[in-house]
Amino acid sequence: MEPRERLLRALRHEPTDRAPKHIRLTPPLYQVFRQRTGAASVEDYFEWEMRQVEIAPTTRRPDFTPYLPNDLPPGTEVDEWGVAWVPGSMYHFTRMIHPLASVNTVRDLRDYPWPDVTADYRRRDLSRHMADLHRRGYSSFAYVPCIFGTIWESAWRLRGMEAMFVDMIEHPDYARELLSTLTDLACDNAAFLARAGADVIRLADDVGTQRGLMMSARMWREWLKPGLAAVIAAARRENPDIHIFYHSDGDVTELVPEFIEIGVDILNPVQPECMDPIALKKQYGDRLCFWGTIGTQTTMPFGTPDEVRATVRHMIETVGRGGGLVVGPSHMLEPDVPWENVEALADALRTTPVPP
């Protein structure tokens, strides 16, 4: 079975020869991967069924100096949105400087140098690239351009999380303007990616903690649900059959029915430390696919290789039954994951059949 066919059949809840898979590595573990395997491509080595597709890099260089401190630490990188990423004390960890922290009026917000993520020159080759992937047998997994998260996360990374929560209560006009601007950009790009031939569109906004939602469900419905629904609708107007992938870490069980209501059909990462993938499959498996389910806080760093294999098999035999599962770690594998566990994960993914 070709990789693309395997993924699309699984997402349609149809029989496959084995479950599609998705394994990502943090930079330190990627170096171990290079040393242990001699390979350069994680996608090829682990035989991903999909390939990530993004718009081309920007050629613009906006001046963000009015929005950032003059004394940025050495090694700081400023992205196209104006967020400054300051190196942390170890590994790949960074901290952020929020460029909208001192932009406090709607008027000044409208004057901000927003990135050109809807520019034609950045999209020019995407249709051809996706068609080429499909000819080679791979599925196209398209990222809507954002700062890790589509609307909410992009907003707070620009403004600061505490400030965004305060704005939603005390400065609602400002909060609406910022969220609306990001929603409009996301709608434009989601529609384009669907029109260009993407199989799956990735949306993301972490709204969960490991003890529940980071805001009330009522607040999510008022501030974030309409924007997410608008982005999904924009994509589906172009291609009603496109698959909508939505990522949120943490426990978002309370919102799952509403995700389905607005058109999400793939939930990621279904973090097993705080969500029950098997219970979700039983309740929503006819309307929702699950992508992830293997714990990166428990099984992968602290399990034995045999425990890793057993967990993978259990997820495929339960959550994967009848299709609807793309199995893999619930996030990027961190530096403390033993390489032997990565090999056990890959072995179990290759050899475990999906029950009908």
N, C-alpha and C positions, 0 to 999 in steps of 0.2 A: 504494500500500500504506500503510495507516495505521501510525503510529509504533509502537504497541504490537504490532501483528501482526508488523512487521519485527523487532522485538527478540525476541519469543517464538519466531518461526520460526528466527531465527539460533541461539538457545539450544537449540533442538531439532534443530539441524543440518539444517535444511530450506532450500530455495532462497529467496532474497530478491532484491528489485530492487537493493538496494545494502546495504553493511554498516552496521549501527547504529554510532553514534558517541558519544563522551563527551569533552568538552573542558572543563577547569576552569582558572581563572585566579587567581593570587595577587592580593591587594589592589592592589599597585602596577600590575600589568598590567591589572587591571580598570579602573583609572582611564584608561589608554590606550585600552582598549576603548570606554569611554564617550565619550572625545574623538573617536575615529576613526569611530565608528558612530552616535553619538547614541542608541543603544539602552541600555536598563537591564537587560534580562534576557539573561544568557549562554545559558540554556536555550532560550529562544525564538529568539534570533539564530542559534545554531548548530544549531538543530532537533534537540535531544536527543529520543530516543525514550522516555526515562524521566523521571520527576519524583521527586525525593527526598521521602521521607515520614518524619517523626519525631514522637515524642510531644510534647505541649505543654510549655511551660516550667513549672518548679516555682513554686509560690507560697510555699514554705517558705524560711525564712532561718535555717539552723542557725548556731550560734555556733562558729566555728572558731578563735577566738582562743587557746584552750588549745593548739592544735596548730601555730600559726604564730608567727613572730617579731613582736614589738611594733612594730618599726620598718620596716614594709614600704615599699619605695621608692614615690614618687609614680607614679600610673598603674597600679599593680598591681591586677589583677582576680582575685578568688577565685571559682572555679566551684562548682557545687553539690556536687561531690565533696570540696571543701576544698583542691584544688590551687591554689596562688597562681601567677599568670602575671605575670612581671616584664618590662616593656618592654626590648627589646634596643637596640643602638646604631644599627640601621638597619632600614629597611623594616618587615616584619611579624614579624621574628624576636623570640622571647621566650625567657626561661629560667624554669625551674620551681622552686618551693619545695615539697617533698614533705611533706604533713601527717602522714604516719605514720612519719616519720624517727625520732621518739623514742618511738613506741608499740611496746613490745617484748614484751608478753605477750598471750597469746590472750584473756585476760579483758578487758584494756583494748581490744583490737581489737574485741571484741564490743560494747563500749560506745560505739564511734565513731558519730557522727551520719551514718549512711549516707543517701544521697539517696532520695527517694520515687519512684524510677523505675518502680515497679510500681503506683502509685496509680491508681485508676479515673478520677479527674478529669483525669489527664494523657492518658488513652487515649480519652476519651469520643467524640471526633469522628473518630477515625482510619478506622473502617470506612466512614463516609459519605464522607470525603475521598478514600479510595482508589477507592470506587465511582464517584465523580464524575470522577476522573482517567481511569478506564477508559472511561466514557461519552464523554469528550472524545478518546479515542483514544491516551492515553498509558499507559505501563506504570508500575507503582508499585514504587519502589526503596526499601526500608524499612531504616532504620538501627536496629540494636539499640543502645539508649543505653549509652554507655561514655565513656572518656576517650581517644578516638582508637582504641584497641585494645580488643578485647572482653574478654579475660581477662589475658593476660600484660602487655600494655602498660598496661592500667588498673592492674594490681598495682604495676608498677615506678614509674609516675607518682605513685602514692600513697606508696610506700615509699622509692623511689630504686633505680636499677638495680643498683648494686653491692651494696646491702643485700639486695635480693631474691636475688641469686645466692648471697650468704653464707647467707641464711636457708635456702635449699634444701639446703645442705650441713650447716650447723651448728644451725639451728633449724627442723627440718622440720615440727614441729607448727604453728608460727606460719605458715610458708609455705603449708601445706595449708589452714589456716583462712582465710587471705586469698584464696587462689585459689578455694576452695570457695564463699566468700561471693559473689565476683564471678560464678562459674559459675552459682549459683542465680539471681541477678538476671538474667543473660543468658538462661537457660533459660526463665524466666517470660515475659520480653519476646519472645523468639523464638517461643514458642508462641502468644502473643497476636497477634503480627503475622501469622503464618501463618493463624491463625483469622480474622483481620480481612480477609484477602483480598489480601495482598501477593503480587506476582509474583516478586520477588527479595528475599532478605534478605541484608544486608551484614554480614559478620563480618570482623574484622581483627586481626592481631597480627604486627608485624614480628619475625620470628625469623631473618632473613638479613642478612648483610653482603655487600659486593660480592666477597668472597673465599670465601664459604661461610656455613654456619650460625653464628649467634652463640653457640650451645651445641651439644653433641654431639647426634646423633640419638637416642641412648639417653636422654639427659636430657630431650629434648623428649617422647619417648614416655612417660616416667615422670610428668612434671609437667604437660604441657600437652595432649597428645593426648586423654586421657580427658575433659577439660572441653570441648574443642572438639567431640568426638564427642557429648557429652551435649546440647550446645546444638543441634546439627544434628538429633539424634534428636527433641528436643522440638518443633522446627518441623515435621519430617516426620510426626510422629504426628498433627498437625492437618491437614496438607496434604501428602500423599506426592509431589505434583507440583511443589512449590515449588522454585525455583532458589536454590541456596546459593552466594553470592559470597564468596570469601575473599581478603583482601588481605595480602600481605607484600612489602615492599621486599626488595631483595637477591637473592642466589642461593639459592633454596630447591629446586633441582632434586632434591636427595637425598630430599626429603619428598613429592614429587608423588605417587608411588604410594599413600602413606598418606593424603594428602588425599583422593584418589579413594575409597579404602577406607572412610573414615568419612562420605562423602557430599558432599564439595565437588564442584560441577560447573562452577564458574566460577573461574578463577585470575586474579588481578590483582596487580601490573601487568605481569608478564612483562618485566622490565626488561632491554632488549636489550644494555646494557653488560656484563651478567654472566650472562644466560640466553640460550639460543638458541630463539627462538619457533618457528622452522621445524622444528628437531629435535623439540621438544616436540609440535608438531602431528602430525608423522609417527608419534611413539610413542604419544601419548595422545589424539589428536584425536577418536577415536570415543567417548571417555568424558568429555572435558573441553572446556570452552570457554575462550577466552582473551580478556581484556579489557585493552586497553592496547597494548603492543608498540612504540610510537614513542618513541624516546629523548629524555628531557628534559635529559640531560647532554651529548648529542652532536648529534643531528640538529636538534632545535628551536633551541637557542641558536647553534650554530656552522655549520649547513648553510646553503646558499643556498636561495632559494625553489624552484628546480628540483630540488635534492636532497631537499627536504622532500616535494615531490610524488612523486618517484621512490620514496622510502622508503615512503610511504603505499600507493602502487600495488603495490609489491613485497609488503608485508604482506598486503594484501587478496587478491592473486593466489596467495599461498602459504598463509599461515595461515588466510585466509578461505575458501579453496576448500571448497565443500560446506557452508558455514555454520560456526558455532562461533566467530565472532570479533566482538567489539565493539571497534572500533578507535579509538585516540586516544592522547594523550600518556601516558607511564607514571606521571605525577604531575601536580600543578598546574604550569602554566607559570609560570616565574619571571620576575623583572623584566628579565633580560638577553636574553629572547627577542625578536628584532625583530618588529614588527607585520606586516611583509611575510611572515614565515614563518608567522604565525598565519593570514593570509589564504590562503597557499598550502596549508596543512593543510586548511582548511575547503573550499577548492575541490576538492582531490583527493578528499576524503571524499564530496563531493556527486556527483562525476562518474565515479568508478571503479566499474565493475560487478563483482559477485562471480561468479567462475567456478563452474560447477556441479561 
